[in-house]
Amino acid sequence: MAKRRIAWWKLLGLAGAAGVAASGVLVARNQRQRNSYTPEQVRARLQERLNEAAKEQ
């Protein structure tokens, strides 16, 4: 009986860990979608950084 109880708690713990991991994946994916930039935005930002670097030299 004790072995069965331990196995039950292990399964519950594993299910909880899987739920936390899945939540983290969803949060990370949502964050990437919010931070997604158009190619024009990326190009403009790179040009800004290039100009700043040229000014420093």
C-alpha positions, 0 to 999 in steps of 0.5 A: 500500500505504501508503494502505491501511495508514493507512486501516486504522489510522484505522478502528482508531482510530475504532472505539476512540474509538467504544468509549470513547464507548459506555462513557461513555454506559453509565456515565452511564446507570447513574449516573442510574439509581442517582441516580433518586429517587421523587417523594416523595424529591424533594418531601421534599428540596425542602421541606428546602431551602426550610426551610433557606433560610427559616431563613437569612433 
